[in-house]
Amino acid sequence: MKAAVVDRYGPPEVMQIREVPKPVPGPGEILVRITATTVNSGDARMRAARVPRGMKTMFRLAMGWNGPRKPVGGFEAAGVVEAVGAGVTKFKPGDRVTGSHGFKFGLHAEFALFAQTDALVATPAGLSDTDAVSVLFGGSTARYFFAAGGLKAGQKVLINGASGAVGVMAIQLAKRAGTQVTAVCSAANAEFVRELGADAVIAYDREDFAARPERYDIIMDNHGNAPFARVRHLLVPGGKFLQVIGDLGEMIAGKFTRQVVGSGKDSDMVSAAVYGELLDLTARGALRPVIDTVLPFTRIAEAHVRVDSGRKRGSVVVTLP
Ligand SMILES: NC(=O)c1ccc[n+]([C@@H]2O[C@H](COP(=O)([O-])OP(=O)(O)OC[C@H]3O[C@@H](n4cnc5c(N)ncnc54)[C@H](OP(=O)(O)O)[C@@H]3O)[C@@H](O)[C@H]2O)c1
C-alpha cells in the first residue's frame, strides 16, 4: 500500500509517498481502508520538529532525534472497514468508520490498523467522510479545554486564534453552551467567524484586544501570542485561562496557577465517546464542519504547505480514492 513517509524532519518536500507493507489484522484488530484524513497543525509540527520554545530537546528525545520514530504521520481518519481479526464484534467489513489511535499516528496511508479499544466510531449515515474527519481535532480539543475550564451558560468567552481548526469548533461549542463569544482573528476572517456565531470580533491586525476594557470569564489562546501573563488582567476574579498552546516556561508556570488550564491526557481528547458526540452534532447540522482545503493524497505535501502558512481556516483534508 502507499503511505506518506517522513525520514527526516524538514519542510513539506521531505514527505514522500512510498510503497510500504499493507498491515494484516490480528486478533481484536480492525483494518480500515482510509478515504479521508487531515493534515492538522500537530502533523505539521511533527514533520518539521517545530515546537514551542524550550521543548525541542524533549520533543526529539520522545519522537526521534533526526526524524520521527514513526515515519508515517496522520492523527485522524475516516474510511471503510476492510477486514477484521478474530474476536472483533464492534465492526464488520463494509462499515463506515471515523477515528484516531492518537500518537500511534500512521493514518497518512491507504490502510491502517485500529484496535477494538481505539477511538474508532461508526460514521453517521448522511455525513461525508471529509466532513466527519474535519471536526475531530479541533472539536475534541475545544471540548476538553471548555470542560476543564468549567465553561457554563452566561459566561463571556474570548477565543484568540478563532479561525483555525480549534478556534472554529471552539466558537460553535461555546455558543451551544450559551455563552457570549468574542473572537480574535485577522480582519479578513471577521465576517466568517461572525457567521459561525461569534457575538463580537476583534481583528488582531487592527487592534490589540489586551488593551481593551472588556473582561472575560474564559480566555482561550489557540495561537500562543496571548499567554496568561499578557491577558490575566482581562479575566474576572476566578476566571480561567485555557492554555491550548504555550512555551515550556509558560506551561510550567501554568501548573502552579489555579487560573490556568493546561493540556490534559491523550484519552481526554482521543475518545470514542467524544468523537461520537461530535459526529452526531455534525450529522444533525448542529456543528458546522469548516474545511479550508481538500487535496488528493498524491498532493499531501501541498496540504502541509497550507498548514505551515499558519492561516488555514478550520481543517485541511486529504482524500484517498
Ligand atoms: N494542547 C493541546 O492539546 C492542543 C491540541 C490541539 C492543538 N494544539 C495547538 O493549538 C494551536 C492551534 O491549533 P489549530 O489547529 O487551530 O491551528 P491552525 O488551524 O493552524 O490555526 C490557524 C489560525 O491561526 C490564526 N492566526 C494566525 N496568526 C494569528 C494571530 N497573530 N493572532 C490570532 N490568530 C492568528 C489564523 O487566523 P487568521 O488567518 O485570521 O490570521 C488561522 O485561522 C496549534 O499551535 C496546535 O499545535 C494544542
The ligand as a Gaussian input file, in Angstrom:
#p B3LYP/6-31G(d) Opt

LIG

0 1
 N       -2.807000      21.497000      23.929000
 C       -3.356000      20.641000      23.096000
 O       -3.732000      19.541000      23.468000
 C       -3.541000      21.041000      21.668000
 C       -4.452000      20.339000      20.862000
 C       -4.639000      20.774000      19.553000
 C       -3.915000      21.847000      19.055000
 N       -2.988000      22.458000      19.847000
 C       -2.224000      23.624000      19.344000
 O       -3.158000      24.679000      19.209000
 C       -2.750000      25.551000      18.192000
 C       -3.929000      25.840000      17.288000
 O       -4.217000      24.715000      16.516000
 P       -5.065000      24.843000      15.192000
 O       -5.078000      23.513000      14.565000
 O       -6.338000      25.526000      15.463000
 O       -4.114000      25.829000      14.355000
 P       -4.358000      26.393000      12.903000
 O       -5.613000      25.824000      12.343000
 O       -3.107000      26.234000      12.131000
 O       -4.564000      27.948000      13.188000
 C       -4.594000      28.792000      12.092000
 C       -5.296000      30.063000      12.508000
 O       -4.425000      30.859000      13.342000
 C       -4.849000      32.188000      13.177000
 N       -3.807000      33.196000      13.473000
 C       -2.678000      33.432000      12.747000
 N       -1.988000      34.449000      13.312000
 C       -2.712000      34.863000      14.403000
 C       -2.524000      35.869000      15.393000
 N       -1.447000      36.665000      15.368000
 N       -3.446000      36.012000      16.353000
 C       -4.536000      35.225000      16.388000
 N       -4.779000      34.249000      15.479000
 C       -3.869000      34.068000      14.496000
 C       -5.205000      32.278000      11.708000
 O       -6.242000      33.203000      11.594000
 P       -6.102000      34.420000      10.559000
 O       -5.894000      33.786000       9.206000
 O       -7.379000      35.140000      10.715000
 O       -4.879000      35.154000      10.986000
 C       -5.636000      30.877000      11.298000
 O       -7.027000      30.786000      11.034000
 C       -1.572000      24.893000      17.489000
 O       -0.386000      25.516000      17.938000
 C       -1.625000      23.459000      17.962000
 O       -0.353000      22.878000      17.981000
 C       -2.809000      22.099000      21.150000

